[in-house]
Amino acid sequence: MKTYIVTYDISDPKRLRKVFQILRGYGDHL
């Protein structure tokens, strides 16, 4: 099993919410 760390720095709340919704099902939110 491969492990990835995905980070993102998005200042626009609308875009941040969209990216969070997409990535939410792929791992743990820190």
mmCIF file as Biopython writes it, N, C-alpha, C and O atoms, coordinates in Angstrom:
data_model
#
loop_
_atom_site.group_PDB
_atom_site.id
_atom_site.type_symbol
_atom_site.label_atom_id
_atom_site.label_alt_id
_atom_site.label_comp_id
_atom_site.label_asym_id
_atom_site.label_entity_id
_atom_site.label_seq_id
_atom_site.pdbx_PDB_ins_code
_atom_site.Cartn_x
_atom_site.Cartn_y
_atom_site.Cartn_z
_atom_site.occupancy
_atom_site.B_iso_or_equiv
_atom_site.auth_seq_id
_atom_site.auth_asym_id
_atom_site.pdbx_PDB_model_num
ATOM 1   N N  . MET A ? 1  ? 0.837   -1.190 0.000  1.0 0.0 1  A 1 
ATOM 2   C CA . MET A ? 1  ? 0.000   0.000  0.000  1.0 0.0 1  A 1 
ATOM 3   C C  . MET A ? 1  ? 0.876   1.245  0.000  1.0 0.0 1  A 1 
ATOM 4   O O  . MET A ? 1  ? 1.769   1.382  0.835  1.0 0.0 1  A 1 
ATOM 5   N N  . LYS A ? 2  ? 0.624   2.131  -0.917 1.0 0.0 2  A 1 
ATOM 6   C CA . LYS A ? 2  ? 1.385   3.380  -0.987 1.0 0.0 2  A 1 
ATOM 7   C C  . LYS A ? 2  ? 0.720   4.436  -0.122 1.0 0.0 2  A 1 
ATOM 8   O O  . LYS A ? 2  ? -0.505  4.494  -0.018 1.0 0.0 2  A 1 
ATOM 9   N N  . THR A ? 3  ? 1.541   5.265  0.492  1.0 0.0 3  A 1 
ATOM 10  C CA . THR A ? 3  ? 1.036   6.343  1.340  1.0 0.0 3  A 1 
ATOM 11  C C  . THR A ? 3  ? 1.397   7.675  0.720  1.0 0.0 3  A 1 
ATOM 12  O O  . THR A ? 3  ? 2.539   7.894  0.316  1.0 0.0 3  A 1 
ATOM 13  N N  . TYR A ? 4  ? 0.428   8.560  0.647  1.0 0.0 4  A 1 
ATOM 14  C CA . TYR A ? 4  ? 0.638   9.890  0.093  1.0 0.0 4  A 1 
ATOM 15  C C  . TYR A ? 4  ? 0.196   10.931 1.105  1.0 0.0 4  A 1 
ATOM 16  O O  . TYR A ? 4  ? -0.745  10.712 1.868  1.0 0.0 4  A 1 
ATOM 17  N N  . ILE A ? 5  ? 0.876   12.054 1.106  1.0 0.0 5  A 1 
ATOM 18  C CA . ILE A ? 5  ? 0.447   13.211 1.879  1.0 0.0 5  A 1 
ATOM 19  C C  . ILE A ? 5  ? 0.071   14.292 0.879  1.0 0.0 5  A 1 
ATOM 20  O O  . ILE A ? 5  ? 0.897   14.715 0.069  1.0 0.0 5  A 1 
ATOM 21  N N  . VAL A ? 6  ? -1.170  14.733 0.939  1.0 0.0 6  A 1 
ATOM 22  C CA . VAL A ? 6  ? -1.661  15.761 0.025  1.0 0.0 6  A 1 
ATOM 23  C C  . VAL A ? 6  ? -1.916  17.021 0.834  1.0 0.0 6  A 1 
ATOM 24  O O  . VAL A ? 6  ? -2.665  17.003 1.810  1.0 0.0 6  A 1 
ATOM 25  N N  . THR A ? 7  ? -1.287  18.116 0.422  1.0 0.0 7  A 1 
ATOM 26  C CA . THR A ? 7  ? -1.500  19.392 1.107  1.0 0.0 7  A 1 
ATOM 27  C C  . THR A ? 7  ? -1.990  20.415 0.093  1.0 0.0 7  A 1 
ATOM 28  O O  . THR A ? 7  ? -1.679  20.338 -1.095 1.0 0.0 7  A 1 
ATOM 29  N N  . TYR A ? 8  ? -2.753  21.361 0.584  1.0 0.0 8  A 1 
ATOM 30  C CA . TYR A ? 8  ? -3.219  22.432 -0.288 1.0 0.0 8  A 1 
ATOM 31  C C  . TYR A ? 8  ? -3.435  23.686 0.530  1.0 0.0 8  A 1 
ATOM 32  O O  . TYR A ? 8  ? -3.851  23.623 1.687  1.0 0.0 8  A 1 
ATOM 33  N N  . ASP A ? 9  ? -3.150  24.821 -0.074 1.0 0.0 9  A 1 
ATOM 34  C CA . ASP A ? 9  ? -3.296  26.126 0.575  1.0 0.0 9  A 1 
ATOM 35  C C  . ASP A ? 9  ? -4.184  26.974 -0.328 1.0 0.0 9  A 1 
ATOM 36  O O  . ASP A ? 9  ? -3.710  27.585 -1.286 1.0 0.0 9  A 1 
ATOM 37  N N  . ILE A ? 10 ? -5.467  27.004 -0.016 1.0 0.0 10 A 1 
ATOM 38  C CA . ILE A ? 10 ? -6.444  27.713 -0.842 1.0 0.0 10 A 1 
ATOM 39  C C  . ILE A ? 10 ? -7.097  28.785 0.022  1.0 0.0 10 A 1 
ATOM 40  O O  . ILE A ? 10 ? -7.698  28.478 1.052  1.0 0.0 10 A 1 
ATOM 41  N N  . SER A ? 11 ? -6.979  30.032 -0.392 1.0 0.0 11 A 1 
ATOM 42  C CA . SER A ? 11 ? -7.519  31.129 0.416  1.0 0.0 11 A 1 
ATOM 43  C C  . SER A ? 11 ? -8.994  31.405 0.134  1.0 0.0 11 A 1 
ATOM 44  O O  . SER A ? 11 ? -9.687  31.989 0.968  1.0 0.0 11 A 1 
ATOM 45  N N  . ASP A ? 12 ? -9.473  30.992 -1.030 1.0 0.0 12 A 1 
ATOM 46  C CA . ASP A ? 12 ? -10.875 31.228 -1.391 1.0 0.0 12 A 1 
ATOM 47  C C  . ASP A ? 12 ? -11.762 30.148 -0.756 1.0 0.0 12 A 1 
ATOM 48  O O  . ASP A ? 12 ? -11.635 28.976 -1.111 1.0 0.0 12 A 1 
ATOM 49  N N  . PRO A ? 13 ? -12.648 30.511 0.166  1.0 0.0 13 A 1 
ATOM 50  C CA . PRO A ? 13 ? -13.462 29.509 0.874  1.0 0.0 13 A 1 
ATOM 51  C C  . PRO A ? 13 ? -14.298 28.623 -0.047 1.0 0.0 13 A 1 
ATOM 52  O O  . PRO A ? 13 ? -14.502 27.445 0.247  1.0 0.0 13 A 1 
ATOM 53  N N  . LYS A ? 14 ? -14.782 29.179 -1.156 1.0 0.0 14 A 1 
ATOM 54  C CA . LYS A ? 14 ? -15.606 28.391 -2.077 1.0 0.0 14 A 1 
ATOM 55  C C  . LYS A ? 14 ? -14.776 27.287 -2.734 1.0 0.0 14 A 1 
ATOM 56  O O  . LYS A ? 14 ? -15.218 26.140 -2.819 1.0 0.0 14 A 1 
ATOM 57  N N  . ARG A ? 15 ? -13.582 27.633 -3.196 1.0 0.0 15 A 1 
ATOM 58  C CA . ARG A ? 15 ? -12.705 26.626 -3.813 1.0 0.0 15 A 1 
ATOM 59  C C  . ARG A ? 15 ? -12.220 25.623 -2.780 1.0 0.0 15 A 1 
ATOM 60  O O  . ARG A ? 15 ? -12.124 24.429 -3.063 1.0 0.0 15 A 1 
ATOM 61  N N  . LEU A ? 16 ? -11.911 26.113 -1.567 1.0 0.0 16 A 1 
ATOM 62  C CA . LEU A ? 16 ? -11.449 25.227 -0.501 1.0 0.0 16 A 1 
ATOM 63  C C  . LEU A ? 16 ? -12.504 24.168 -0.191 1.0 0.0 16 A 1 
ATOM 64  O O  . LEU A ? 16 ? -12.178 22.992 -0.029 1.0 0.0 16 A 1 
ATOM 65  N N  . ARG A ? 17 ? -13.761 24.581 -0.110 1.0 0.0 17 A 1 
ATOM 66  C CA . ARG A ? 17 ? -14.844 23.646 0.183  1.0 0.0 17 A 1 
ATOM 67  C C  . ARG A ? 17 ? -14.964 22.596 -0.920 1.0 0.0 17 A 1 
ATOM 68  O O  . ARG A ? 17 ? -15.190 21.419 -0.641 1.0 0.0 17 A 1 
ATOM 69  N N  . LYS A ? 18 ? -14.813 23.026 -2.167 1.0 0.0 18 A 1 
ATOM 70  C CA . LYS A ? 18 ? -14.929 22.097 -3.297 1.0 0.0 18 A 1 
ATOM 71  C C  . LYS A ? 18 ? -13.804 21.058 -3.273 1.0 0.0 18 A 1 
ATOM 72  O O  . LYS A ? 18 ? -14.048 19.866 -3.458 1.0 0.0 18 A 1 
ATOM 73  N N  . VAL A ? 19 ? -12.577 21.521 -3.044 1.0 0.0 19 A 1 
ATOM 74  C CA . VAL A ? 19 ? -11.437 20.599 -2.985 1.0 0.0 19 A 1 
ATOM 75  C C  . VAL A ? 19 ? -11.591 19.651 -1.799 1.0 0.0 19 A 1 
ATOM 76  O O  . VAL A ? 19 ? -11.312 18.458 -1.918 1.0 0.0 19 A 1 
ATOM 77  N N  . PHE A ? 20 ? -12.036 20.176 -0.655 1.0 0.0 20 A 1 
ATOM 78  C CA . PHE A ? 20 ? -12.227 19.332 0.522  1.0 0.0 20 A 1 
ATOM 79  C C  . PHE A ? 20 ? -13.257 18.243 0.247  1.0 0.0 20 A 1 
ATOM 80  O O  . PHE A ? 20 ? -13.057 17.094 0.642  1.0 0.0 20 A 1 
ATOM 81  N N  . GLN A ? 21 ? -14.352 18.585 -0.422 1.0 0.0 21 A 1 
ATOM 82  C CA . GLN A ? 21 ? -15.393 17.602 -0.731 1.0 0.0 21 A 1 
ATOM 83  C C  . GLN A ? 21 ? -14.841 16.489 -1.631 1.0 0.0 21 A 1 
ATOM 84  O O  . GLN A ? 21 ? -15.200 15.322 -1.471 1.0 0.0 21 A 1 
ATOM 85  N N  . ILE A ? 22 ? -13.975 16.851 -2.568 1.0 0.0 22 A 1 
ATOM 86  C CA . ILE A ? 22 ? -13.402 15.861 -3.487 1.0 0.0 22 A 1 
ATOM 87  C C  . ILE A ? 22 ? -12.442 14.933 -2.751 1.0 0.0 22 A 1 
ATOM 88  O O  . ILE A ? 22 ? -12.478 13.717 -2.943 1.0 0.0 22 A 1 
ATOM 89  N N  . LEU A ? 23 ? -11.583 15.506 -1.909 1.0 0.0 23 A 1 
ATOM 90  C CA . LEU A ? 23 ? -10.540 14.716 -1.249 1.0 0.0 23 A 1 
ATOM 91  C C  . LEU A ? 23 ? -11.017 14.018 0.018  1.0 0.0 23 A 1 
ATOM 92  O O  . LEU A ? 23 ? -10.311 13.154 0.539  1.0 0.0 23 A 1 
ATOM 93  N N  . ARG A ? 24 ? -12.178 14.364 0.521  1.0 0.0 24 A 1 
ATOM 94  C CA . ARG A ? 24 ? -12.645 13.839 1.809  1.0 0.0 24 A 1 
ATOM 95  C C  . ARG A ? 24 ? -12.714 12.317 1.827  1.0 0.0 24 A 1 
ATOM 96  O O  . ARG A ? 24 ? -12.427 11.701 2.854  1.0 0.0 24 A 1 
ATOM 97  N N  . GLY A ? 25 ? -13.086 11.706 0.720  1.0 0.0 25 A 1 
ATOM 98  C CA . GLY A ? 25 ? -13.250 10.258 0.690  1.0 0.0 25 A 1 
ATOM 99  C C  . GLY A ? 25 ? -11.962 9.479  0.490  1.0 0.0 25 A 1 
ATOM 100 O O  . GLY A ? 25 ? -11.998 8.250  0.422  1.0 0.0 25 A 1 
ATOM 101 N N  . TYR A ? 26 ? -10.838 10.148 0.396  1.0 0.0 26 A 1 
ATOM 102 C CA . TYR A ? 26 ? -9.592  9.469  0.055  1.0 0.0 26 A 1 
ATOM 103 C C  . TYR A ? 26 ? -8.602  9.362  1.199  1.0 0.0 26 A 1 
ATOM 104 O O  . TYR A ? 26 ? -7.445  9.013  0.967  1.0 0.0 26 A 1 
ATOM 105 N N  . GLY A ? 27 ? -9.015  9.651  2.433  1.0 0.0 27 A 1 
ATOM 106 C CA . GLY A ? 27 ? -8.062  9.525  3.531  1.0 0.0 27 A 1 
ATOM 107 C C  . GLY A ? 27 ? -8.527  10.273 4.761  1.0 0.0 27 A 1 
ATOM 108 O O  . GLY A ? 27 ? -9.719  10.517 4.948  1.0 0.0 27 A 1 
ATOM 109 N N  . ASP A ? 28 ? -7.567  10.634 5.597  1.0 0.0 28 A 1 
ATOM 110 C CA . ASP A ? 28 ? -7.862  11.302 6.857  1.0 0.0 28 A 1 
ATOM 111 C C  . ASP A ? 28 ? -7.595  12.787 6.747  1.0 0.0 28 A 1 
ATOM 112 O O  . ASP A ? 28 ? -6.588  13.206 6.176  1.0 0.0 28 A 1 
ATOM 113 N N  . HIS A ? 29 ? -8.500  13.582 7.297  1.0 0.0 29 A 1 
ATOM 114 C CA . HIS A ? 29 ? -8.357  15.039 7.329  1.0 0.0 29 A 1 
ATOM 115 C C  . HIS A ? 29 ? -7.617  15.415 8.600  1.0 0.0 29 A 1 
ATOM 116 O O  . HIS A ? 29 ? -7.981  14.974 9.690  1.0 0.0 29 A 1 
ATOM 117 N N  . LEU A ? 30 ? -6.589  16.222 8.463  1.0 0.0 30 A 1 
ATOM 118 C CA . LEU A ? 30 ? -5.808  16.629 9.646  1.0 0.0 30 A 1 
ATOM 119 C C  . LEU A ? 30 ? -6.106  18.050 10.020 1.0 0.0 30 A 1 
ATOM 120 O O  . LEU A ? 30 ? -5.544  18.564 10.987 1.0 0.0 30 A 1 
#
